[in-house]
Amino acid sequence: MQLNTQPNIPDPDGFYDELLATHQGLTKDQSDALNARLILILANHIGDRDILREALKAAGPS
């Protein structure tokens, strides 16, 4: 399996709106904590350490 970096979310604008709405009214610390929880939930869903390692490299500083 390989990390998919191509568009893959149906209605990406709708998802982005939902993501922003989830953060609405939160402090910076609360927003950061929400992001951390979301990352861990999605990483657990993916489960494949090789894919997660690729994602870390893709998201890291260039």
Predicted model as a PDB file, atoms N, CA, C, CB and O in Angstrom, pLDDT in the B-factor column:
MODEL        1                                                                  
ATOM      1  N   MET A   1       0.842  -1.176   0.000  1.00 84.00           N  
ATOM      2  CA  MET A   1       0.000   0.000   0.000  1.00 84.00           C  
ATOM      3  C   MET A   1       0.889   1.242   0.000  1.00 84.00           C  
ATOM      4  CB  MET A   1      -0.959  -0.004   1.219  1.00 84.00           C  
ATOM      5  O   MET A   1       2.005   1.220   0.520  1.00 84.00           O  
ATOM      6  N   GLN A   2       0.386   2.314  -0.585  1.00 94.00           N  
ATOM      7  CA  GLN A   2       1.135   3.548  -0.699  1.00 94.00           C  
ATOM      8  C   GLN A   2       0.246   4.709  -0.239  1.00 94.00           C  
ATOM      9  CB  GLN A   2       1.634   3.763  -2.159  1.00 94.00           C  
ATOM     10  O   GLN A   2      -0.975   4.663  -0.392  1.00 94.00           O  
ATOM     11  N   LEU A   3       0.867   5.740   0.323  1.00 96.00           N  
ATOM     12  CA  LEU A   3       0.143   6.924   0.773  1.00 96.00           C  
ATOM     13  C   LEU A   3      -0.541   7.594  -0.417  1.00 96.00           C  
ATOM     14  CB  LEU A   3       1.098   7.916   1.482  1.00 96.00           C  
ATOM     15  O   LEU A   3       0.104   7.887  -1.424  1.00 96.00           O  
ATOM     16  N   ASN A   4      -1.834   7.833  -0.299  1.00 96.00           N  
ATOM     17  CA  ASN A   4      -2.597   8.500  -1.345  1.00 96.00           C  
ATOM     18  C   ASN A   4      -2.609   9.997  -1.051  1.00 96.00           C  
ATOM     19  CB  ASN A   4      -4.051   7.932  -1.438  1.00 96.00           C  
ATOM     20  O   ASN A   4      -3.222  10.429  -0.075  1.00 96.00           O  
ATOM     21  N   THR A   5      -1.945  10.784  -1.878  1.00 95.00           N  
ATOM     22  CA  THR A   5      -1.935  12.236  -1.703  1.00 95.00           C  
ATOM     23  C   THR A   5      -2.789  12.935  -2.760  1.00 95.00           C  
ATOM     24  CB  THR A   5      -0.503  12.763  -1.758  1.00 95.00           C  
ATOM     25  O   THR A   5      -2.782  14.162  -2.857  1.00 95.00           O  
ATOM     26  N   GLN A   6      -3.516  12.158  -3.544  1.00 96.00           N  
ATOM     27  CA  GLN A   6      -4.415  12.722  -4.553  1.00 96.00           C  
ATOM     28  C   GLN A   6      -5.758  13.065  -3.897  1.00 96.00           C  
ATOM     29  CB  GLN A   6      -4.618  11.724  -5.744  1.00 96.00           C  
ATOM     30  O   GLN A   6      -6.125  12.455  -2.892  1.00 96.00           O  
ATOM     31  N   PRO A   7      -6.495  14.038  -4.458  1.00 96.00           N  
ATOM     32  CA  PRO A   7      -7.814  14.356  -3.903  1.00 96.00           C  
ATOM     33  C   PRO A   7      -8.663  13.093  -3.769  1.00 96.00           C  
ATOM     34  CB  PRO A   7      -8.538  15.391  -4.788  1.00 96.00           C  
ATOM     35  O   PRO A   7      -8.792  12.320  -4.718  1.00 96.00           O  
ATOM     36  N   ASN A   8      -9.238  12.890  -2.586  1.00 97.00           N  
ATOM     37  CA  ASN A   8      -9.946  11.641  -2.325  1.00 97.00           C  
ATOM     38  C   ASN A   8     -11.161  11.838  -1.426  1.00 97.00           C  
ATOM     39  CB  ASN A   8      -9.008  10.639  -1.697  1.00 97.00           C  
ATOM     40  O   ASN A   8     -11.780  10.859  -1.010  1.00 97.00           O  
ATOM     41  N   ILE A   9     -11.514  13.080  -1.120  1.00 97.00           N  
ATOM     42  CA  ILE A   9     -12.638  13.358  -0.229  1.00 97.00           C  
ATOM     43  C   ILE A   9     -13.797  13.899  -1.066  1.00 97.00           C  
ATOM     44  CB  ILE A   9     -12.234  14.373   0.895  1.00 97.00           C  
ATOM     45  O   ILE A   9     -13.668  14.946  -1.702  1.00 97.00           O  
ATOM     46  N   PRO A  10     -14.929  13.189  -1.067  1.00 96.00           N  
ATOM     47  CA  PRO A  10     -16.096  13.752  -1.746  1.00 96.00           C  
ATOM     48  C   PRO A  10     -16.485  15.063  -1.053  1.00 96.00           C  
ATOM     49  CB  PRO A  10     -17.293  12.737  -1.742  1.00 96.00           C  
ATOM     50  O   PRO A  10     -16.497  15.124   0.177  1.00 96.00           O  
ATOM     51  N   ASP A  11     -16.794  16.080  -1.799  1.00 97.00           N  
ATOM     52  CA  ASP A  11     -17.172  17.390  -1.276  1.00 97.00           C  
ATOM     53  C   ASP A  11     -16.120  17.934  -0.309  1.00 97.00           C  
ATOM     54  CB  ASP A  11     -18.527  17.306  -0.579  1.00 97.00           C  
ATOM     55  O   ASP A  11     -16.414  18.159   0.865  1.00 97.00           O  
ATOM     56  N   PRO A  12     -14.892  18.146  -0.799  1.00 97.00           N  
ATOM     57  CA  PRO A  12     -13.829  18.625   0.089  1.00 97.00           C  
ATOM     58  C   PRO A  12     -14.145  19.974   0.729  1.00 97.00           C  
ATOM     59  CB  PRO A  12     -12.535  18.728  -0.677  1.00 97.00           C  
ATOM     60  O   PRO A  12     -13.741  20.229   1.864  1.00 97.00           O  
ATOM     61  N   ASP A  13     -14.867  20.847   0.009  1.00 98.00           N  
ATOM     62  CA  ASP A  13     -15.228  22.136   0.595  1.00 98.00           C  
ATOM     63  C   ASP A  13     -16.191  21.953   1.764  1.00 98.00           C  
ATOM     64  CB  ASP A  13     -15.853  23.051  -0.465  1.00 98.00           C  
ATOM     65  O   ASP A  13     -16.096  22.657   2.769  1.00 98.00           O  
ATOM     66  N   GLY A  14     -17.103  21.021   1.633  1.00 98.00           N  
ATOM     67  CA  GLY A  14     -18.035  20.724   2.723  1.00 98.00           C  
ATOM     68  C   GLY A  14     -17.302  20.172   3.937  1.00 98.00           C  
ATOM     69  O   GLY A  14     -17.610  20.532   5.073  1.00 98.00           O  
ATOM     70  N   PHE A  15     -16.331  19.298   3.693  1.00 98.00           N  
ATOM     71  CA  PHE A  15     -15.546  18.766   4.811  1.00 98.00           C  
ATOM     72  C   PHE A  15     -14.766  19.883   5.485  1.00 98.00           C  
ATOM     73  CB  PHE A  15     -14.585  17.659   4.330  1.00 98.00           C  
ATOM     74  O   PHE A  15     -14.706  19.938   6.714  1.00 98.00           O  
ATOM     75  N   TYR A  16     -14.167  20.776   4.698  1.00 98.00           N  
ATOM     76  CA  TYR A  16     -13.403  21.889   5.257  1.00 98.00           C  
ATOM     77  C   TYR A  16     -14.313  22.772   6.119  1.00 98.00           C  
ATOM     78  CB  TYR A  16     -12.748  22.723   4.126  1.00 98.00           C  
ATOM     79  O   TYR A  16     -13.914  23.215   7.196  1.00 98.00           O  
ATOM     80  N   ASP A  17     -15.528  23.021   5.642  1.00 98.00           N  
ATOM     81  CA  ASP A  17     -16.484  23.803   6.432  1.00 98.00           C  
ATOM     82  C   ASP A  17     -16.793  23.114   7.758  1.00 98.00           C  
ATOM     83  CB  ASP A  17     -17.781  24.023   5.640  1.00 98.00           C  
ATOM     84  O   ASP A  17     -16.869  23.770   8.796  1.00 98.00           O  
ATOM     85  N   GLU A  18     -16.973  21.781   7.727  1.00 98.00           N  
ATOM     86  CA  GLU A  18     -17.227  21.028   8.959  1.00 98.00           C  
ATOM     87  C   GLU A  18     -16.038  21.106   9.908  1.00 98.00           C  
ATOM     88  CB  GLU A  18     -17.541  19.564   8.635  1.00 98.00           C  
ATOM     89  O   GLU A  18     -16.210  21.257  11.117  1.00 98.00           O  
ATOM     90  N   LEU A  19     -14.842  21.002   9.360  1.00 98.00           N  
ATOM     91  CA  LEU A  19     -13.630  21.083  10.171  1.00 98.00           C  
ATOM     92  C   LEU A  19     -13.531  22.456  10.842  1.00 98.00           C  
ATOM     93  CB  LEU A  19     -12.378  20.813   9.304  1.00 98.00           C  
ATOM     94  O   LEU A  19     -13.246  22.545  12.036  1.00 98.00           O  
ATOM     95  N   LEU A  20     -13.763  23.513  10.084  1.00 98.00           N  
ATOM     96  CA  LEU A  20     -13.721  24.861  10.662  1.00 98.00           C  
ATOM     97  C   LEU A  20     -14.802  25.036  11.720  1.00 98.00           C  
ATOM     98  CB  LEU A  20     -13.884  25.923   9.565  1.00 98.00           C  
ATOM     99  O   LEU A  20     -14.552  25.644  12.761  1.00 98.00           O  
ATOM    100  N   ALA A  21     -15.991  24.518  11.473  1.00 98.00           N  
ATOM    101  CA  ALA A  21     -17.093  24.639  12.429  1.00 98.00           C  
ATOM    102  C   ALA A  21     -16.758  23.919  13.738  1.00 98.00           C  
ATOM    103  CB  ALA A  21     -18.395  24.068  11.826  1.00 98.00           C  
ATOM    104  O   ALA A  21     -17.139  24.374  14.817  1.00 98.00           O  
ATOM    105  N   THR A  22     -16.049  22.807  13.639  1.00 98.00           N  
ATOM    106  CA  THR A  22     -15.659  22.058  14.840  1.00 98.00           C  
ATOM    107  C   THR A  22     -14.716  22.878  15.702  1.00 98.00           C  
ATOM    108  CB  THR A  22     -14.997  20.724  14.458  1.00 98.00           C  
ATOM    109  O   THR A  22     -14.714  22.739  16.925  1.00 98.00           O  
ATOM    110  N   HIS A  23     -13.921  23.724  15.081  1.00 98.00           N  
ATOM    111  CA  HIS A  23     -12.950  24.555  15.805  1.00 98.00           C  
ATOM    112  C   HIS A  23     -13.536  25.884  16.287  1.00 98.00           C  
ATOM    113  CB  HIS A  23     -11.755  24.827  14.919  1.00 98.00           C  
ATOM    114  O   HIS A  23     -12.932  26.580  17.104  1.00 98.00           O  
ATOM    115  N   GLN A  24     -14.706  26.222  15.776  1.00 98.00           N  
ATOM    116  CA  GLN A  24     -15.284  27.528  16.088  1.00 98.00           C  
ATOM    117  C   GLN A  24     -15.517  27.682  17.594  1.00 98.00           C  
ATOM    118  CB  GLN A  24     -16.603  27.721  15.326  1.00 98.00           C  
ATOM    119  O   GLN A  24     -16.088  26.804  18.241  1.00 98.00           O  
ATOM    120  N   GLY A  25     -15.070  28.804  18.131  1.00 98.00           N  
ATOM    121  CA  GLY A  25     -15.272  29.112  19.541  1.00 98.00           C  
ATOM    122  C   GLY A  25     -14.240  28.517  20.475  1.00 98.00           C  
ATOM    123  O   GLY A  25     -14.293  28.751  21.682  1.00 98.00           O  
ATOM    124  N   LEU A  26     -13.301  27.753  19.941  1.00 98.00           N  
ATOM    125  CA  LEU A  26     -12.272  27.141  20.777  1.00 98.00           C  
ATOM    126  C   LEU A  26     -11.098  28.096  20.956  1.00 98.00           C  
ATOM    127  CB  LEU A  26     -11.793  25.813  20.164  1.00 98.00           C  
ATOM    128  O   LEU A  26     -10.814  28.924  20.091  1.00 98.00           O  
ATOM    129  N   THR A  27     -10.424  27.964  22.091  1.00 98.00           N  
ATOM    130  CA  THR A  27      -9.173  28.686  22.279  1.00 98.00           C  
ATOM    131  C   THR A  27      -8.101  28.013  21.438  1.00 98.00           C  
ATOM    132  CB  THR A  27      -8.763  28.731  23.781  1.00 98.00           C  
ATOM    133  O   THR A  27      -8.319  26.921  20.912  1.00 98.00           O  
ATOM    134  N   LYS A  28      -6.951  28.651  21.308  1.00 98.00           N  
ATOM    135  CA  LYS A  28      -5.827  28.058  20.562  1.00 98.00           C  
ATOM    136  C   LYS A  28      -5.445  26.716  21.173  1.00 98.00           C  
ATOM    137  CB  LYS A  28      -4.600  29.012  20.554  1.00 98.00           C  
ATOM    138  O   LYS A  28      -5.229  25.746  20.445  1.00 98.00           O  
ATOM    139  N   ASP A  29      -5.360  26.647  22.500  1.00 98.00           N  
ATOM    140  CA  ASP A  29      -5.003  25.385  23.156  1.00 98.00           C  
ATOM    141  C   ASP A  29      -6.052  24.304  22.910  1.00 98.00           C  
ATOM    142  CB  ASP A  29      -4.827  25.603  24.658  1.00 98.00           C  
ATOM    143  O   ASP A  29      -5.699  23.149  22.673  1.00 98.00           O  
ATOM    144  N   GLN A  30      -7.326  24.658  22.961  1.00 98.00           N  
ATOM    145  CA  GLN A  30      -8.387  23.684  22.698  1.00 98.00           C  
ATOM    146  C   GLN A  30      -8.357  23.217  21.246  1.00 98.00           C  
ATOM    147  CB  GLN A  30      -9.759  24.286  23.028  1.00 98.00           C  
ATOM    148  O   GLN A  30      -8.563  22.037  20.961  1.00 98.00           O  
ATOM    149  N   SER A  31      -8.098  24.147  20.336  1.00 98.00           N  
ATOM    150  CA  SER A  31      -8.011  23.814  18.920  1.00 98.00           C  
ATOM    151  C   SER A  31      -6.831  22.887  18.655  1.00 98.00           C  
ATOM    152  CB  SER A  31      -7.886  25.085  18.076  1.00 98.00           C  
ATOM    153  O   SER A  31      -6.954  21.922  17.902  1.00 98.00           O  
ATOM    154  N   ASP A  32      -5.695  23.176  19.268  1.00 98.00           N  
ATOM    155  CA  ASP A  32      -4.517  22.308  19.123  1.00 98.00           C  
ATOM    156  C   ASP A  32      -4.806  20.914  19.667  1.00 98.00           C  
ATOM    157  CB  ASP A  32      -3.299  22.917  19.850  1.00 98.00           C  
ATOM    158  O   ASP A  32      -4.408  19.918  19.063  1.00 98.00           O  
ATOM    159  N   ALA A  33      -5.494  20.836  20.802  1.00 98.00           N  
ATOM    160  CA  ALA A  33      -5.830  19.534  21.392  1.00 98.00           C  
ATOM    161  C   ALA A  33      -6.798  18.766  20.506  1.00 98.00           C  
ATOM    162  CB  ALA A  33      -6.434  19.716  22.791  1.00 98.00           C  
ATOM    163  O   ALA A  33      -6.672  17.551  20.356  1.00 98.00           O  
ATOM    164  N   LEU A  34      -7.773  19.470  19.913  1.00 98.00           N  
ATOM    165  CA  LEU A  34      -8.700  18.820  18.983  1.00 98.00           C  
ATOM    166  C   LEU A  34      -7.935  18.245  17.799  1.00 98.00           C  
ATOM    167  CB  LEU A  34      -9.778  19.815  18.494  1.00 98.00           C  
ATOM    168  O   LEU A  34      -8.165  17.102  17.403  1.00 98.00           O  
ATOM    169  N   ASN A  35      -7.017  19.040  17.230  1.00 98.00           N  
ATOM    170  CA  ASN A  35      -6.209  18.556  16.102  1.00 98.00           C  
ATOM    171  C   ASN A  35      -5.400  17.328  16.482  1.00 98.00           C  
ATOM    172  CB  ASN A  35      -5.272  19.656  15.605  1.00 98.00           C  
ATOM    173  O   ASN A  35      -5.315  16.380  15.701  1.00 98.00           O  
ATOM    174  N   ALA A  36      -4.807  17.330  17.666  1.00 98.00           N  
ATOM    175  CA  ALA A  36      -4.011  16.179  18.114  1.00 98.00           C  
ATOM    176  C   ALA A  36      -4.893  14.935  18.239  1.00 98.00           C  
ATOM    177  CB  ALA A  36      -3.323  16.486  19.469  1.00 98.00           C  
ATOM    178  O   ALA A  36      -4.507  13.851  17.804  1.00 98.00           O  
ATOM    179  N   ARG A  37      -6.078  15.094  18.835  1.00 98.00           N  
ATOM    180  CA  ARG A  37      -6.992  13.944  18.966  1.00 98.00           C  
ATOM    181  C   ARG A  37      -7.415  13.435  17.592  1.00 98.00           C  
ATOM    182  CB  ARG A  37      -8.242  14.329  19.796  1.00 98.00           C  
ATOM    183  O   ARG A  37      -7.457  12.227  17.358  1.00 98.00           O  
ATOM    184  N   LEU A  38      -7.729  14.362  16.682  1.00 98.00           N  
ATOM    185  CA  LEU A  38      -8.145  13.969  15.334  1.00 98.00           C  
ATOM    186  C   LEU A  38      -7.030  13.207  14.616  1.00 98.00           C  
ATOM    187  CB  LEU A  38      -8.550  15.206  14.516  1.00 98.00           C  
ATOM    188  O   LEU A  38      -7.285  12.193  13.966  1.00 98.00           O  
ATOM    189  N   ILE A  39      -5.803  13.696  14.733  1.00 98.00           N  
ATOM    190  CA  ILE A  39      -4.666  13.009  14.117  1.00 98.00           C  
ATOM    191  C   ILE A  39      -4.528  11.597  14.650  1.00 98.00           C  
ATOM    192  CB  ILE A  39      -3.375  13.785  14.357  1.00 98.00           C  
ATOM    193  O   ILE A  39      -4.341  10.658  13.877  1.00 98.00           O  
ATOM    194  N   LEU A  40      -4.619  11.434  15.974  1.00 98.00           N  
ATOM    195  CA  LEU A  40      -4.470  10.106  16.566  1.00 98.00           C  
ATOM    196  C   LEU A  40      -5.611   9.173  16.183  1.00 98.00           C  
ATOM    197  CB  LEU A  40      -4.386  10.217  18.074  1.00 98.00           C  
ATOM    198  O   LEU A  40      -5.388   7.985  15.952  1.00 98.00           O  
ATOM    199  N   ILE A  41      -6.835   9.700  16.113  1.00 98.00           N  
ATOM    200  CA  ILE A  41      -7.979   8.874  15.694  1.00 98.00           C  
ATOM    201  C   ILE A  41      -7.792   8.403  14.252  1.00 98.00           C  
ATOM    202  CB  ILE A  41      -9.309   9.667  15.832  1.00 98.00           C  
ATOM    203  O   ILE A  41      -7.995   7.227  13.949  1.00 98.00           O  
ATOM    204  N   LEU A  42      -7.407   9.317  13.367  1.00 98.00           N  
ATOM    205  CA  LEU A  42      -7.220   8.942  11.961  1.00 98.00           C  
ATOM    206  C   LEU A  42      -6.014   8.028  11.777  1.00 98.00           C  
ATOM    207  CB  LEU A  42      -7.058  10.191  11.098  1.00 98.00           C  
ATOM    208  O   LEU A  42      -6.055   7.115  10.952  1.00 98.00           O  
ATOM    209  N   ALA A  43      -4.934   8.261  12.535  1.00 98.00           N  
ATOM    210  CA  ALA A  43      -3.763   7.377  12.464  1.00 98.00           C  
ATOM    211  C   ALA A  43      -4.146   5.968  12.913  1.00 98.00           C  
ATOM    212  CB  ALA A  43      -2.601   7.926  13.340  1.00 98.00           C  
ATOM    213  O   ALA A  43      -3.711   4.981  12.320  1.00 98.00           O  
ATOM    214  N   ASN A  44      -4.955   5.882  13.955  1.00 98.00           N  
ATOM    215  CA  ASN A  44      -5.405   4.568  14.410  1.00 98.00           C  
ATOM    216  C   ASN A  44      -6.252   3.887  13.335  1.00 98.00           C  
ATOM    217  CB  ASN A  44      -6.207   4.697  15.720  1.00 98.00           C  
ATOM    218  O   ASN A  44      -6.142   2.680  13.123  1.00 98.00           O  
ATOM    219  N   HIS A  45      -7.086   4.658  12.667  1.00 97.00           N  
ATOM    220  CA  HIS A  45      -7.930   4.101  11.603  1.00 97.00           C  
ATOM    221  C   HIS A  45      -7.067   3.563  10.458  1.00 97.00           C  
ATOM    222  CB  HIS A  45      -8.914   5.174  11.074  1.00 97.00           C  
ATOM    223  O   HIS A  45      -7.344   2.492   9.918  1.00 97.00           O  
ATOM    224  N   ILE A  46      -6.033   4.302  10.095  1.00 97.00           N  
ATOM    225  CA  ILE A  46      -5.130   3.870   9.024  1.00 97.00           C  
ATOM    226  C   ILE A  46      -4.370   2.630   9.467  1.00 97.00           C  
ATOM    227  CB  ILE A  46      -4.143   5.002   8.636  1.00 97.00           C  
ATOM    228  O   ILE A  46      -4.358   1.615   8.770  1.00 97.00           O  
ATOM    229  N   GLY A  47      -3.741   2.716  10.622  1.00 97.00           N  
ATOM    230  CA  GLY A  47      -3.113   1.560  11.245  1.00 97.00           C  
ATOM    231  C   GLY A  47      -1.806   1.074  10.644  1.00 97.00           C  
ATOM    232  O   GLY A  47      -1.050   0.388  11.332  1.00 97.00           O  
ATOM    233  N   ASP A  48      -1.515   1.388   9.427  1.00 98.00           N  
ATOM    234  CA  ASP A  48      -0.323   0.886   8.743  1.00 98.00           C  
ATOM    235  C   ASP A  48       0.853   1.823   9.030  1.00 98.00           C  
ATOM    236  CB  ASP A  48      -0.572   0.764   7.205  1.00 98.00           C  
ATOM    237  O   ASP A  48       0.856   2.973   8.590  1.00 98.00           O  
ATOM    238  N   ARG A  49       1.860   1.324   9.774  1.00 98.00           N  
ATOM    239  CA  ARG A  49       2.978   2.177  10.183  1.00 98.00           C  
ATOM    240  C   ARG A  49       3.772   2.714   9.000  1.00 98.00           C  
ATOM    241  CB  ARG A  49       3.900   1.411  11.099  1.00 98.00           C  
ATOM    242  O   ARG A  49       4.274   3.836   9.064  1.00 98.00           O  
ATOM    243  N   ASP A  50       3.899   1.950   7.930  1.00 97.00           N  
ATOM    244  CA  ASP A  50       4.622   2.439   6.753  1.00 97.00           C  
ATOM    245  C   ASP A  50       3.891   3.629   6.134  1.00 97.00           C  
ATOM    246  CB  ASP A  50       4.787   1.312   5.709  1.00 97.00           C  
ATOM    247  O   ASP A  50       4.522   4.617   5.759  1.00 97.00           O  
ATOM    248  N   ILE A  51       2.576   3.540   6.028  1.00 97.00           N  
ATOM    249  CA  ILE A  51       1.777   4.636   5.484  1.00 97.00           C  
ATOM    250  C   ILE A  51       1.867   5.846   6.405  1.00 97.00           C  
ATOM    251  CB  ILE A  51       0.303   4.206   5.299  1.00 97.00           C  
ATOM    252  O   ILE A  51       2.018   6.975   5.938  1.00 97.00           O  
ATOM    253  N   LEU A  52       1.776   5.611   7.713  1.00 98.00           N  
ATOM    254  CA  LEU A  52       1.866   6.718   8.669  1.00 98.00           C  
ATOM    255  C   LEU A  52       3.234   7.387   8.603  1.00 98.00           C  
ATOM    256  CB  LEU A  52       1.592   6.220  10.095  1.00 98.00           C  
ATOM    257  O   LEU A  52       3.332   8.608   8.719  1.00 98.00           O  
ATOM    258  N   ARG A  53       4.277   6.606   8.421  1.00 97.00           N  
ATOM    259  CA  ARG A  53       5.629   7.150   8.289  1.00 97.00           C  
ATOM    260  C   ARG A  53       5.723   8.022   7.028  1.00 97.00           C  
ATOM    261  CB  ARG A  53       6.679   6.001   8.239  1.00 97.00           C  
ATOM    262  O   ARG A  53       6.320   9.098   7.057  1.00 97.00           O  
ATOM    263  N   GLU A  54       5.137   7.555   5.931  1.00 97.00           N  
ATOM    264  CA  GLU A  54       5.116   8.353   4.699  1.00 97.00           C  
ATOM    265  C   GLU A  54       4.367   9.664   4.918  1.00 97.00           C  
ATOM    266  CB  GLU A  54       4.466   7.558   3.547  1.00 97.00           C  
ATOM    267  O   GLU A  54       4.790  10.717   4.443  1.00 97.00           O  
ATOM    268  N   ALA A  55       3.246   9.590   5.645  1.00 97.00           N  
ATOM    269  CA  ALA A  55       2.462  10.803   5.916  1.00 97.00           C  
ATOM    270  C   ALA A  55       3.262  11.784   6.769  1.00 97.00           C  
ATOM    271  CB  ALA A  55       1.136  10.445   6.622  1.00 97.00           C  
ATOM    272  O   ALA A  55       3.212  12.991   6.528  1.00 97.00           O  
ATOM    273  N   LEU A  56       3.990  11.289   7.751  1.00 97.00           N  
ATOM    274  CA  LEU A  56       4.831  12.173   8.577  1.00 97.00           C  
ATOM    275  C   LEU A  56       5.868  12.884   7.710  1.00 97.00           C  
ATOM    276  CB  LEU A  56       5.537  11.365   9.700  1.00 97.00           C  
ATOM    277  O   LEU A  56       6.096  14.085   7.855  1.00 97.00           O  
ATOM    278  N   LYS A  57       6.492  12.129   6.809  1.00 97.00           N  
ATOM    279  CA  LYS A  57       7.482  12.735   5.922  1.00 97.00           C  
ATOM    280  C   LYS A  57       6.827  13.754   4.990  1.00 97.00           C  
ATOM    281  CB  LYS A  57       8.200  11.652   5.102  1.00 97.00           C  
ATOM    282  O   LYS A  57       7.385  14.826   4.756  1.00 97.00           O  
ATOM    283  N   ALA A  58       5.655  13.429   4.460  1.00 96.00           N  
ATOM    284  CA  ALA A  58       4.975  14.335   3.536  1.00 96.00           C  
ATOM    285  C   ALA A  58       4.537  15.628   4.227  1.00 96.00           C  
ATOM    286  CB  ALA A  58       3.762  13.640   2.919  1.00 96.00           C  
ATOM    287  O   ALA A  58       4.546  16.695   3.612  1.00 96.00           O  
ATOM    288  N   ALA A  59       4.159  15.537   5.491  1.00 96.00           N  
ATOM    289  CA  ALA A  59       3.662  16.701   6.220  1.00 96.00           C  
ATOM    290  C   ALA A  59       4.775  17.504   6.880  1.00 96.00           C  
ATOM    291  CB  ALA A  59       2.671  16.263   7.265  1.00 96.00           C  
ATOM    292  O   ALA A  59       4.564  18.653   7.268  1.00 96.00           O  
ATOM    293  N   GLY A  60       5.959  16.910   7.011  1.00 96.00           N  
ATOM    294  CA  GLY A  60       7.056  17.570   7.697  1.00 96.00           C  
ATOM    295  C   GLY A  60       7.649  18.720   6.898  1.00 96.00           C  
ATOM    296  O   GLY A  60       7.277  18.953   5.748  1.00 96.00           O  
ATOM    297  N   PRO A  61       8.575  19.432   7.523  1.00 93.00           N  
ATOM    298  CA  PRO A  61       9.230  20.540   6.811  1.00 93.00           C  
ATOM    299  C   PRO A  61       9.988  20.034   5.584  1.00 93.00           C  
ATOM    300  CB  PRO A  61      10.196  21.290   7.753  1.00 93.00           C  
ATOM    301  O   PRO A  61      10.567  18.948   5.598  1.00 93.00           O  
ATOM    302  N   SER A  62       9.970  20.838   4.532  1.00 79.00           N  
ATOM    303  CA  SER A  62      10.629  20.392   3.294  1.00 79.00           C  
ATOM    304  C   SER A  62      12.101  20.672   3.295  1.00 79.00           C  
ATOM    305  CB  SER A  62      10.006  21.050   2.101  1.00 79.00           C  
ATOM    306  O   SER A  62      12.790  20.355   2.325  1.00 79.00           O  
TER     307      SER A  62                                                      
ENDMDL                                                                          
END                                                                             
